[in-house]
Amino acid sequence: METWSRRKSCSTVLAPPRRSRPIHFDLPPIADTAGLIAAFAALTSGVADGTLTPDEAASVATLLEAQRKAIETHDLSVRIAALENRDETA
């Protein structure tokens, strides 16, 4: 019994148990803020109809927030470049 306990302890340290499961849920394409709005609406609907748990939706929402930041950063860099180009040609 002691050997089994040690073995289980070692395996837990080397390969910790999975804390979540994969989520199979369709989201719309997310290439801009309109896509993000649709994705957040899909998450809300998924929780409302029981397809997703609130915790699962919160995990996906965290990923969507990271995507939002990436889109925002890209949009700002494009706008800054356009302003810099406009100043150079003026």
C-alpha positions in Angstrom: 0.0 0.0 0.0 2.8 2.4 0.8 4.4 1.8 -2.6 1.2 2.6 -4.4 0.8 5.8 -2.4 4.4 6.9 -3.3 3.8 6.0 -7.0 0.6 7.9 -7.1 2.3 10.9 -5.4 5.1 10.8 -8.0 2.8 10.6 -10.9 0.8 13.5 -9.7 3.9 15.6 -9.5 5.2 14.5 -12.9 1.8 14.8 -14.7 -0.7 16.8 -12.6 -4.3 15.9 -13.1 -6.2 17.9 -15.8 -8.3 20.5 -14.2 -10.6 21.2 -17.1 -11.9 19.4 -20.1 -11.8 20.4 -23.8 -14.8 22.5 -24.8 -16.5 21.7 -28.1 -18.4 24.9 -28.9 -18.7 26.7 -32.2 -17.7 30.4 -32.3 -18.1 32.8 -35.2 -14.9 33.9 -37.0 -13.1 36.5 -35.0 -11.2 38.9 -37.2 -12.5 42.2 -35.9 -14.6 43.7 -33.1 -17.8 42.7 -34.8 -16.6 39.1 -34.6 -15.8 39.5 -31.0 -19.3 40.8 -30.2 -20.8 37.8 -32.0 -18.5 35.5 -30.1 -19.4 37.0 -26.7 -23.1 36.7 -27.7 -22.6 33.0 -28.6 -21.0 32.5 -25.1 -23.9 34.1 -23.4 -26.4 32.0 -25.4 -24.3 28.9 -24.6 -24.6 29.5 -20.9 -28.3 30.4 -21.2 -29.2 27.2 -23.0 -26.9 25.0 -20.8 -24.4 24.1 -23.5 -21.6 25.8 -21.5 -21.2 26.2 -17.8 -20.5 29.7 -16.5 -16.9 28.6 -15.7 -16.4 27.3 -19.2 -17.7 30.5 -20.7 -15.5 32.5 -18.4 -12.4 30.6 -19.6 -13.3 31.2 -23.2 -14.1 34.8 -22.4 -10.5 35.2 -21.1 -9.2 34.0 -24.5 -11.6 36.3 -26.3 -10.3 39.2 -24.2 -6.7 38.4 -25.3 -7.9 38.3 -28.9 -9.6 41.7 -28.4 -6.3 43.1 -27.1 -4.5 41.8 -30.1 -7.0 43.2 -32.5 -6.9 46.6 -30.7 -3.1 46.6 -30.8 -3.1 45.9 -34.5 -5.8 48.5 -35.2 -3.8 51.1 -33.3 -0.6 50.3 -35.0 -2.3 50.7 -38.4 -3.8 54.0 -37.4 -0.5 55.3 -36.1 1.3 54.3 -39.3 -1.3 56.1 -41.4 -0.9 59.3 -39.3 2.9 59.1 -39.6 2.6 58.6 -43.3 0.2 61.5 -43.6 2.7 63.8 -41.6 5.6 62.8 -43.9 3.7 63.6 -47.1 2.4 66.9 -45.8 
